[in-house]
Amino acid sequence: MAEVKAVPDEPGQPPALTAQALAQEAPKTAAKEQIITPFDVSGGVDEQGKAVAIDYDKLIDTFGSKRIDKPLLERFERITGHKPHKLLRRGFVFSHRDLDLILDKYEKGIPFFLYTGRGPGSGSMHVGHSVPFEFTKYLQDVFNVPLVIMLTDDEKFFHTPKLTLEECYKFALENSKDIIAIGFDVTKTFMFIDTEFVDGGHGAAFNKNVRNLGKRTTINQIKGTFGFGDSNNIAEFGFPAMQSATAFATSFPFIFGPDNKKVAKIPCLIPCAIDQDPYFRQARDAAPKLSFVKPALIHSVFLPSLRGSETKMSASDADSSIYLNDTDKQIQKKVGNAFSGGQESRELHRQLGGRTDVDIPFQYLKFFLEDDDELERIRVAYETGAMESGEMKKTCTRQLQAYVSAFRERRAKVTDEVLRSFLRPRPLEFVGAPDQRQGAEREIRELEARLAELKAR
């Protein structure tokens, strides 16, 4: 019989319903490992057949990334002069590749850029999609750097049999407006939809990098990284080179300038959910072969499904998600049905308290409630039984309603004209932009000429 450690015997339960007794009676099943890929996210299954939450510590070991620890956060705050974002403080942005090197470059005044993206699989994003973009906006504001956002309508088409390319493109247009409503600075942000940009005149340099990356990536590498087999279509095998190309500044000469030798040295920081890491392991592997700087990454956890922490919110499952176009009434109903960490009865809840580690409304508060002290007060009240599950759900509902309502107001102001201003290939305004560098170089040459004149006198 498997040893039971994680779930203690529940006080007050008859012997036949204790965790130990249930484990003795439960038939043994084959345990399953968690699955984390760009296309499938689910926690594992234990020997009793029970779904378990995603183990992020195990992911760090499996993927070979590094944990974002307290010394790194202290250095981040010291160098930037900004308090770490709540997702950093609370461990939801938890892992990285070479974030320390990005901080080194920032400290020395060496420019870099941000890159993130969205695979448009539905007409509206949900709050699980908006969280990484909120964090990306924070990084853009803190570092004052350019940002490139990629809408992979082609990838969604390749990987989703039921969707047409036209549907994916329409989703991309709507999702682009959702992203803009997060509040990005148009003077520092370039957004593109794959099928629109890559085939256009400004996509020539991008396509060159796609071909170079594709040539240096083998079928066996793609199979090993993504788990593809003979039933996957050939477009899926080729797409990783497309997503990787965005991580290199030479793909965007209209932003960074035409001097490939200089531009190739500009590093990239990619904030993304941990399931996207396989794409950029491929990019990091290929970068030295092209004399590019390896892209750095900063990984976030998933916003859990309304059903529980064993999987993430899914745009294809309306009952698992809070959409950014949900009404207050819909949000209230969905949160009311969310998985609770409360006890089975009011009396037992007052005696034992609730479990915030599995309570979905509390988990959402950890993502969206800014006030650390208020979050701690709620945690203590719930775990001691002073706050009941109903009040926890009401608190979460109010927070999400306020968040989505504010988003809807901003989204209503994103016109087609505003959208096109983000999608138009153009120079961006940032420290170290090509026109700024050229102006500085011109001033230096003028000063040198004046000094030469003075010496000649």
Secondary structure as UniProt FT lines:
FT   TURN            11..12
FT   HELIX           15..17
FT   HELIX           19..25
FT   STRAND          35..36
FT   STRAND          41..42
FT   TURN            47..48
FT   HELIX           56..63
FT   STRAND          66..67
FT   HELIX           70..80
FT   HELIX           86..89
FT   TURN            90..91
FT   STRAND          93..97
FT   HELIX           99..107
FT   TURN            108..109
FT   STRAND          113..118
FT   HELIX           127..143
FT   STRAND          147..151
FT   HELIX           153..159
FT   TURN            161..162
FT   HELIX           165..180
FT   TURN            181..183
FT   TURN            186..188
FT   STRAND          189..193
FT   HELIX           194..197
FT   TURN            198..199
FT   HELIX           201..203
FT   HELIX           204..215
FT   HELIX           219..226
FT   TURN            230..231
FT   HELIX           234..245
FT   TURN            246..247
FT   HELIX           249..251
FT   HELIX           253..256
FT   HELIX           260..263
FT   TURN            264..265
FT   STRAND          268..273
FT   HELIX           274..276
FT   HELIX           277..286
FT   HELIX           287..290
FT   STRAND          296..300
FT   STRAND          304..305
FT   TURN            306..307
FT   STRAND          308..312
FT   TURN            315..316
FT   HELIX           318..320
FT   TURN            324..325
FT   HELIX           328..336
FT   HELIX           346..352
FT   TURN            356..358
FT   HELIX           360..368
FT   HELIX           372..383
FT   TURN            384..385
FT   HELIX           389..411
FT   TURN            412..413
FT   HELIX           416..423
FT   TURN            431..432
FT   HELIX           434..456
//
